[in-house]
């Protein structure tokens, strides 16, 4: 481990180890720029409430973008199992927190994901982890949707994958058109989900109040 790097969480689950790190050299470099930004917007970075703000923001950014250091395919491979099951598997209401790459403001919401196994299933906790791995990067919702779909399809090789994401974007709510209640929905499908009947079943399941 780099001597300038400090672990802030470590979790081991079924052979996959997730380690998030703060890199102190990066923290210091980012914090220097944020001190300048505070001055440019008319603030005093030496006042009590802002003295540690540049470092806090730098650490927050490193956490919010730690997806660059993860490999989503490896997350899935760490818990793949051979299983003779060929019906739809749905994981819905997965929380998403990401940052828009255009304004670096948050967008957040939920993802609903399904796949139809083709000889292999995956530990259910791994699907939300894949979502998080891609979401914790500078993103646009459209690309995020496709990346999740493509990762599951290429790694598990299922008979089909369906991804629907619903998010609110603060770049719309706080600036620009300032429409506070706008929700953006994106979707991506492969394989059997190209069929209207299969896709309709998936959409029915993610909107049903089964839980």
Secondary structure, DSSP 8 states (H G I E B T S, - for coil): --TTEEEEEEEEETTEEEEEEEEHHHHHHHHHHHHHHHHHTT--TTSGGGTTHHHHHHHHHHHHTGGGG--HHHHHHTTEEE----SEEEEEEEEEEEEETTT--EEEEEEEEEEE-SSEEE-HHHHHHHHHHHHSSEE-HHHHHHHHHHHHHHHH--SEEEEEEEEEEHHHHTSTT--TT--EEEEEE-GGGGSHHHHHHHHHHHHS---
